[in-house]
Every structure is written in structure tokens, then in C-alpha cells.
Amino acid sequence: MANNRIYYAIQQVQLGESTNKTLVHGLQSVGITTNFNLEQVFELGQLAIYQNIENIPDIEVTLNKVLDGYPLLYVLATEKGSAINTALVAASPDLAGRSNARVDMTLSIYNDTQTSATGTSIANVICSGMYVSSISYTFPVDGNFTEDLTLVGNNKVWGSTSTGGFTGNDDSPSAAEGVNRRQHLQMSACRFPTQIPGISGGINELVGNGSGHKVHFQNITVSTDLGRDAINELGTFAPYHRYVTFPVEVTSEFEVIAVNGDMINATESGYYTGTQESYSVATAASTGCDNPRFNLLNQTIYLETCEGTKIHLGNKNKLTSVNYTGGDTGGGNVSVTYSYSNYNDLVVAHSGGDFWNDVDATGYNP
């Protein structure tokens, strides 16, 4: 008998090539969009269309999961391979090393009278040869740590059944501490921008006496859009490759509770003089080619969670904006959001993947 509806308990997503798929645990949502691209040809002598030419379809899959100790979506999508070519897996945990990886995504739908996605499904769809298109991580003070991933490709085929799924109705997080939340950001391991007031040597130190840390972070996000472009060739309909449009911007934002303003200085001539490695506050005498002046400093950013996620954004992150808001007569607190940007520097590893031991606060060290 057909289902009356589809809801969360009877859906299951797997990533990896068809003979070696991995269940995605902690998944919160999945979406699939199919766009058919048409190109019109008209001709002199008639108003009606001459031909409506069909181009290759575009398939987009969006996934969201909590950070729970199981491998990240980004790790699964770049380390598990595709039936199209299982050799197309990550060579390293940075953007370039993961850029050529392809993965098959399978969404299975089970009977709506079941309590879990187990046994034989009643329908499934396989999106094969998918590339990672965008990645985002969110670490909020209220709620769960989450990962968002977008896959793009050109193949989507529905089938009647598939087997697999959970073995029962009792799945739980892999991490001993469960789904990670605000208390699970490893402050002592992380490295934050030193321009944020209270950060010393990149570390957010404990104040003691139950007063928390020197900087009261409220939200941290890391994201990038890889902007995949297709390369076509004469003689075939499908593109033979979809490449990352380097350089790509990697952004990060840090929202903090303000205690003494944003403390960011900016002058038309440049607040600092010297070099990025050795600088001082500029004076009126700091002029000419021998005394370069600037407002921004290169910053190292590294995040690590208890459940096994490591994210390194390199050592050349620069401040792009500072937003001071709140503190109005409604009684709210002033918050400051520091936005940073780099290009091409994003290393992601997980304890459930291949590169976890090679990544720390200094970067990727194979």
C-alpha cells in the first residue's frame, strides 16, 4: 500500500559509491532540486518556436546535520568515492585536495507505518557523480552545532526499492558527550583573531571565579561557496569535469557580547606601520616608502570540537567588517560581530575520516 505521507522517521540518506555506501547519522534535513535547462531556437518566416533544445539537467542536493561524533557530510562526500570513478576521492583535507572528489547520494523512503528507516524501502533516488558546491558550519550559543552541505551534479534516477538503513529504532550519537553544543567547543585548542578584545595569543582564556572566558562568544560561522563550473567537450552531452572556480572566498564570523566596545582602529592613512610580522602604532613621522601603513593584520583561525571536528582557516584571514549593534532602551545587550575573509584556505578534518591526526592549530601537517 502506498504511503500517506513522507516524514523524518522513514527517510534515510547514504553517501558513497553504490557498493560501499555509508549511512548519514544526525541528519536534520535533505532537499533535492532538479532544473531542466532549455534553449529556444526560432526562425525567420514563422512565429512558432522552431525547436526547444534540451540541455543537461542540473541536480542540487542540500543536506544539514548536527555534529554528533559521526563523520561530517563534507568528509563522507569527499572520502567515500562515487560509482562513476571510485578513485576520485580526497587527496588532502584542504579545498584543493577535496575539489575533484565525487560521491553518490542515495535517499531511501520507507513505509510510513515503520518506526525507523530499516529493511527494504518502497522507493529510492540515487544522485550519482555529485560534487561538493558549498559548505557551512555554525556554532551557536543556543542550539546544536550544525553542518550544511550542497552537492551538485547531473544524474538523478528513481528506483523502486533498496535495502539497508538503520538496524532498529535506537540510533544515538557516536560522541560520548552526545550532540555538541556551546560547552563542547574546545576553547583551549582553538585559535581566534587577536583583534577581538580579550584574545591573547589567539587563545580565549578562562577568567576564573565562575566568570567564564575573557571573550563571551555568542555565535561562530564558517562558510564557503566553491562555485562549480562545467567543462564540456565536442562529442559528448555531459560535461567531463566540474571544477572549483579558484580563488574562492572563505568567510568566518564571530559574534561576541561587548564589554568595552569593538576596539577596532581604522584611519585613512593606516593605524599601524611596519610589517605584518613586526608592527607598531603609526605616528606622524610614519611616512614614505620605508614606513608602510595599514589598518588590518593577518589572523590565524582554528576551531575544534569535542566530537572530533577540526577546521583550520589558515594564517591570512583579514577583517572585512565590524558590526556594533544592540544595547537599546529595550534592555538588550550590545553585541559585536567581527567578519573575516581569506581565499582558498579551508582545512576540514574529522576523527571519523582520514586526516584527523594531521590537523591541529598550526594547520595541515601530513
N, C-alpha and C positions, 0 to 999 in steps of 0.2 A: 504494500500500500504506500502511496506517495506521502511525503511529509506534508504537514500543515504549515510548517514554518522552518526556518533555519535559525538557530541561536548558538551562543558561545559554546555550550557543552558538547555539541555534536559536530564541531569543526576542528580540523587538525591540519597544521602546516608542517611540511617536511622540506628540508633543504639538502642538496647534494645530488650527485648523479643517480640515475634511476635504480641502479643495483646496489647503491650504498647510501641511502637517504638517512638523514638524522632528524629526529623529532625536535621541534622548537618548543622549549618549555618556557613558561611565563609569558606567553604571547597574549597581548591585550586586544589587538585588532588586526584585521587583514582587509585590504581593498584591492580590487583589480579593475583597471580601466583599459578599454580597447578602443582605439581610434583608427578608422579606416580613412586613408588619405586619397583623395580623388583629385584628378587634374582634368579640366574641361578643354575640349578641342571643338572649335566652331569652324564654319567655312563660309566663304562668300557664296551667296545665292540662296541661303535658307536661314530662317530664324532659329529653327530647332537645333539642339545640340548635335554635333557630328559624332562624337564619342566621349564618354565619361570614363577616363582611363583610371584604372585602379593601381595605386602604388602600394608599397609594402606596408602592412599594418604596424601600428605602434602599440606595444603592450607595456603597461606600467603597473607594478605591484608595490603597495605600501604596507609596511609592517611596523608594529610597535610592541615592544616587550619591556618587562621590568628586569632590573639587574638582580639576579637571584642565585648566582653561582654556576648556572649553566652557561655554555658558550654564547657569546654575543652573536647577534644576527650578522654583523659585519664579518666576524670570524668564520661562521658557518658558510656564508655566501662566497668567501674567497679562499677557503682552505679545503672545501669538500668536493669541488670539481663539478663538471657537467657531462651529461651523456654525449654532448657534441664533441667534447675533447677533454678527457679527464686530466690531461697534462696542464690545462690552463688553470693552475692554482697559484696561490701566493708564493712569491719568491722571497719576500721580506715583509715586515709588518707596516712599512710606510706606504704612502699613496702610490708611488711608482711600483713597488713590489706587489701590490694587490690590484693594480689597474687592469691587467689583462685577464684576471680570473673570471670564469663564468660558472653559473650554477643553475640547476633545475629546481624550480619551486613547485611543490605539489600541495594542493588544497583538497582535502578529502571531506566529504559530507556524509554523516551517518544518520541512521533512523532517529526521528525526533522522540521516540519512546525510550531511547537509551539514556543512561546517566553519564556516559563518557564516550569519547571517540575511540572505540575499541572494536576489534573484529573486522568484518568486511563492510566497507562503505557502500552507500547506494549510488554515489556519484563522486567523481573527482576531476580536477582540471590540472594539467601539467603545463607550466610555462617554462620552456626549455631554453638553454643558452642565454640566461639573463646576466646582465652586467649591473654592478652597483652604480647608482647615479647620484645619490646623496646620503649623507649620514648626519645624525644629530644626537647629542647626549644632553640630558637635563638632570641637574642635581638640585632639587628644590628643598626648602626648609620644611614645607608642608607637603606630604605625599611621598611617592616612591621615586627612586632613581629609575630613569627610563632611557631606552634607545629607540630611535626612529631610523628606518632604512627604506630607501626606494630602489627598486630594481627596474631596469628597462630591457626590452627585447622585442622580438618579432614573432614569437611562436607561442600559441596557446591552443591546447587541444583538450576537449572534454571527453571523458570516458565514463563507463557505467559503474565500475567497481574498482576498488583497490583494497589491499589488506595492510594491516599494521596498526598504528595508533597506540594509545596508551593501553597498558595491560589491565587497568582497573579504574576505580573512581577515587583513588587515594594518592595522586601525584602531589609532590610537595617540593619546595625549593631545595636545591643542592647545597647551598651555603648553610653552614651551621647556624648563622645568625638570621637566616631567612632572607626575605626580600629586603634589599638595602634601602635605608632611609637616611635622614640627616646625620645620625650618630655614626654612620658607617663610612663616612669619608675619612680616609687615613691622613689626618692633618699633619702628623709628624713626617710622613713620607712625601706629601705634596709640596710643590713649589709654586708660589704665587708672585704676581708682579710686585716689585718693591716700591712702585709708585703709589700703591694702596697704603694709606696711613696705618701704621701698626705692623706691617710686614717687615721683618728683619731678616736679611739674607735669604729671602724667598720663603721663609717659614712663618706660619701663623702660630705664635707661641701661646701657651696657656698662661692666664693671668694668675691663677690660684685663688684661694679663698672662695671657691664656688662662683667666681665671676666669669667663667668661660674663657674664650680666647680673646686675644687683643683685637682681632677683626671679627665682627659678627656677620658672617656671610649669610645671605638670605636665599640666593639663587645663583647657580652657575650653569652656563650652557656652552656647548662646543658644537659647531656645525660647519659643514662644507657642502657645496654643490659641484659635482665633477663635470657637469655639462657635456655629456657624451655626444659626439658627432660620428656619423656613419661614413665609412669609405666604401663606395661602390666601384664596380668594375664592369666593363663590357662583357657580355656573355652570360651573366648571372643576374637574377632578380634580387636576391638578398644581398645585403652588404657583407663584405668579408671581414670587417672589423668595425667596432665602435670604440673610438679612443677617447681618453680623458683629454680635455682641452686645456692642458697646462699652458701657462701658470693658472692655478686655481687658488682662490682666496679661502683661507681657513679663519673663521671668526670665533671669538670667545667673549663672554660677558660675565661680569662679576657684580652682583648687587649686594651692597652692604648697608647695615644700619649706620648712619652717620653719627659720629660723636664729636667731631671738630671740623666739619667741612670736608670738601673733596681734596684739598691740599695740592691741587694741580696748578702749577705756574705756567703761564704762556705769555710771551711778549713778542712784539713784532720783529725784534732783532734776534730773538733767541735767548732763552733764560740761561742756558749752560754754554760753556766753552771747553775746548779740548777735544777728546775723542770719546767714543762710546765706552772704551775700557778705562779711560782716565779723564775725568771731567770735573769741573768746578763751576760755581755760580759766576756768570759773566759780570764784568764791571764796565764802566765807561771806556776803559782803556782796551777792552777786548774787541779790537777791530782788525780788519785786514785779513789777508790770506793765511797768515800764521796763527790766527785766532778764530777758527770756525765756530759758529754759534748755532745752537739748535735747542728745541724745546723737548724733544722726545728721546727716550732711552730704550735700547733693546732689552726685552724682558724674556725670562725663561718661564714656561708654564708647564706644569706636570700635575696630573691628577691620578689618584689611586684609591680604590675602594676595598672594603674588607672582603667582598665576594670574589675578587680576582680581576677586576678591570684596571688596566693601565693605559693612560692617554698622555702622550708627550707631544707638545706643540712647538718644539724647537726653542732656540735661543734668540730669535729675532722677531718677537712679537712687539708691535708698536701700538700705542694708544691711538684710537681713532676718534673717540668722543667720550665725554663725561657728562652724565645727566644727573642733576641735583633736583630732587622732587620731594613733595610731601611736606609735613610739618605745618599744615594749615590749621585754621581755627576749629576744625572738626576733631582735633586731638590726635591726629596721626603722627607717625614718626617720619623724620627726614631720612630718605634713602638716597644712596649714590650708586649709579651703575657705571662701571668702567668697561668700555668696549675695546677689545684688542683685535688685531688682524696680523696674519702672516701669509705667506704664499708657499704652498706645496709642502709645508711641514705639518704632518699629522701621522703619528705612530700610534697604532691601537693594538693592544695585545690582551689576552685573557688566559687565565690559568687553565681553561679548557681547550686552549689552542696550542699552536706550535712555537710561539716566540716569547712566551711569558718570562722565561728566565733571562732573556736577552735585553729586557727593557727595564730601566729604572729612571731615577731623577736626572741622570746625566744624558739620557737618550737611548737610542738603539745601539747595543754593543754586541754584535754577533761573535 
